[in-house]
Amino acid sequence: MPAARVLNRHAALVNHMAEVAGVDMTAALGEARLTREGWATAVMACVGCARPDACDQWLADQRGPEGLPERLPVAQLPSYCRNAGLIAGLAQREGERDNGRDDA
């Protein structure tokens, strides 16, 4: 098991990547669109990535003038992101929920 510092770093990376794509991971967990196991799997997938420094830099580059992340379409997430598919699925479900079509 990786050290808590490593897990916390990667949990933050997953959360920030989702935030850039307009996905609120806390809400997804609270609304049962994402399970605890799904969250743990996402964090561990990120831990297994060899490019966390590139991810940090990419996320920093997405900051707008106010220091807040600019929202981007999921398709613009880095190709190396191991959680892009999960984030895309959550973004789609959020869009369906916001449009009154909660089929999930």
C-alpha positions as CSV (number, residue, x, y, z in Angstrom):
1,M,0.0,0.0,0.0
2,P,1.4,3.4,-1.0
3,A,2.1,5.9,1.8
4,A,-0.7,8.3,2.8
5,R,1.2,11.2,1.2
6,V,1.2,9.5,-2.2
7,L,-2.4,8.5,-1.9
8,N,-3.4,12.0,-1.0
9,R,-1.4,13.5,-3.9
10,H,-3.1,11.2,-6.4
11,A,-6.5,11.6,-4.9
12,A,-6.1,15.4,-5.4
13,L,-4.9,14.8,-9.0
14,V,-8.0,12.7,-9.8
15,N,-10.3,15.3,-8.2
16,H,-8.6,18.2,-10.0
17,M,-8.7,16.4,-13.3
18,A,-12.4,15.8,-12.8
19,E,-13.0,19.4,-11.8
20,V,-11.5,20.6,-15.0
21,A,-14.0,18.5,-16.9
22,G,-16.8,19.8,-14.8
23,V,-17.3,16.7,-12.6
24,D,-17.7,17.1,-8.9
25,M,-16.3,13.8,-7.5
26,T,-17.6,14.6,-4.0
27,A,-21.2,15.0,-5.4
28,A,-20.7,11.8,-7.5
29,L,-19.9,9.9,-4.3
30,G,-22.7,11.5,-2.3
31,E,-25.2,10.7,-5.0
32,A,-24.0,7.2,-5.5
33,R,-22.9,7.8,-9.1
34,L,-19.5,6.7,-8.0
35,T,-18.9,4.0,-5.4
36,R,-16.2,4.1,-2.7
37,E,-14.6,1.2,-4.6
38,G,-14.7,3.1,-7.8
39,W,-13.0,6.1,-6.2
40,A,-10.3,3.8,-4.7
41,T,-9.8,2.2,-8.1
42,A,-9.4,5.6,-9.7
43,V,-6.9,6.8,-7.1
44,M,-4.9,3.6,-7.5
45,A,-5.0,3.9,-11.3
46,C,-3.5,7.4,-10.9
47,V,-0.9,6.1,-8.4
48,G,0.2,3.6,-11.1
49,C,0.7,6.3,-13.7
50,A,4.3,7.2,-14.5
51,R,3.4,10.9,-15.4
52,P,2.0,12.6,-12.2
53,D,4.4,15.5,-12.7
54,A,3.1,16.0,-16.2
55,C,-0.4,15.9,-14.8
56,D,0.5,18.5,-12.2
57,Q,1.8,20.8,-15.0
58,W,-1.1,20.2,-17.3
59,L,-3.5,21.0,-14.5
60,A,-1.5,24.2,-13.6
61,D,-1.7,25.2,-17.2
62,Q,-5.5,25.0,-17.1
63,R,-5.8,27.7,-14.4
64,G,-7.6,30.9,-15.5
65,P,-6.8,34.4,-14.5
66,E,-8.6,34.0,-11.2
67,G,-6.6,30.9,-10.3
68,L,-9.6,28.7,-10.9
69,P,-9.6,25.8,-13.3
70,E,-10.9,26.5,-16.8
71,R,-13.6,24.0,-17.7
72,L,-12.7,21.9,-20.7
73,P,-14.5,19.1,-22.6
74,V,-13.6,15.7,-21.4
75,A,-12.1,14.9,-24.8
76,Q,-9.4,17.5,-24.1
77,L,-8.1,15.7,-21.0
78,P,-4.5,14.4,-21.4
79,S,-4.4,11.2,-23.4
80,Y,-2.3,9.6,-20.7
81,C,-5.0,10.1,-18.0
82,R,-5.9,6.7,-16.7
83,N,-9.2,8.0,-15.4
84,A,-10.4,9.9,-18.5
85,G,-13.0,7.2,-19.2
86,L,-14.4,7.3,-15.7
87,I,-14.5,11.1,-15.8
88,A,-16.2,11.0,-19.2
89,G,-18.9,8.6,-17.9
90,L,-19.5,10.8,-14.8
91,A,-19.7,13.9,-16.9
92,Q,-22.2,12.3,-19.2
93,R,-24.3,11.2,-16.2
94,E,-24.1,14.7,-14.7
95,G,-25.3,16.2,-18.0
96,E,-28.2,13.7,-18.2
97,R,-29.1,14.5,-14.6
98,D,-28.9,18.3,-15.2
99,N,-31.2,17.9,-18.2
100,G,-33.8,16.0,-16.3
101,R,-32.9,12.6,-17.8
102,D,-31.6,10.6,-14.8
103,D,-31.5,7.1,-16.5
104,A,-28.5,5.9,-14.6
